[in-house]
Amino acid sequence: MPKLPPLNALRCFESAARHRSFSRAAGELHVTQSAVSHQVRQLEDWFGVMLFERQGRQTVPTAKGLALAKGLAES
């Protein structure tokens, strides 16, 4: 059976992608912005790709990030 990515990291990623903000995702999930950032980084390491482009305070999903967010939203 293939190993699944960390589910908590997927939850943080989905919220951050939907809100386009780690801070708003943190508010929704009742965790710190740093916790969301660490979970997303863990997921990026797991997949081996960047899921967000970090442009100062703005967080923009990459093409692969958008594809993952779409798949998570559908599931």
PEKA-V330846 format. One record per pair of residues at least 24 apart in sequence whose ideal C-beta (glycine too) atoms are under 10 Angstrom apart, sorted by sequence separation. I is the first residue (numbers start at 1). J is the second residue. D is the distance in Angstrom with one decimal. If there is no record, write none. Layout:
<<I	J	D> <I	J	D>>
This chain:
<<12	36	4.8> <15	39	9.7> <16	40	6.0> <11	36	9.7> <12	37	8.6> <15	40	9.8> <40	65	9.2> <43	68	8.5> <12	38	8.5> <13	39	7.0> <8	35	9.5> <9	36	9.6> <12	39	3.7> <13	40	5.4> <16	43	10.0> <11	39	7.9> <12	40	5.9> <9	38	8.7> <10	39	8.6> <12	41	10.0> <13	42	9.5> <9	39	4.3> <10	40	9.9> <12	42	8.8> <13	43	5.3> <22	52	8.5> <8	39	6.1> <9	40	6.9> <12	43	7.7> <13	44	8.8> <9	41	8.7> <20	52	9.1> <22	54	9.0> <6	39	7.4> <9	42	4.9> <10	43	6.7> <8	42	8.8> <9	43	4.1> <13	47	9.9> <17	51	7.7> <23	57	8.3> <25	59	8.9> <8	43	9.5> <9	44	9.0> <16	51	8.8> <17	52	7.8> <22	57	9.2> <24	59	9.6> <6	42	6.1> <9	45	9.4> <10	46	9.6> <16	52	7.2> <21	57	8.4> <23	59	9.0> <5	42	8.7> <6	43	6.8> <9	46	7.2> <21	58	8.2> <22	59	5.8> <5	43	6.0> <9	47	9.9> <13	51	6.4> <20	58	7.5> <21	59	5.9> <13	52	8.5> <20	59	5.8> <6	46	6.8> <19	59	8.6> <20	60	6.9> <5	46	4.9> <20	61	7.5> <4	46	9.5> <5	47	7.0> <17	59	8.5> <3	46	9.1> <16	59	6.4> <17	60	9.7> <18	61	9.6> <17	61	5.1> <16	61	8.4> <13	61	9.1> <17	65	6.1> <16	65	9.2> <17	66	7.5> <17	68	7.6> <18	69	7.0> <13	65	7.8> <17	69	3.8> <16	69	8.9> <17	70	9.1> <14	68	8.4> <15	69	9.9> <18	72	9.1> <13	68	7.0> <14	69	6.3> <17	72	7.9> <18	73	7.6> <13	69	7.4> <17	73	8.6> <14	71	9.7> <15	72	9.8> <10	68	8.4> <14	72	4.6> <13	72	7.5> <14	73	7.2> <10	71	10.0> <11	72	8.8> <14	75	9.7> <10	72	6.4> <5	68	9.5> <10	75	9.7>>
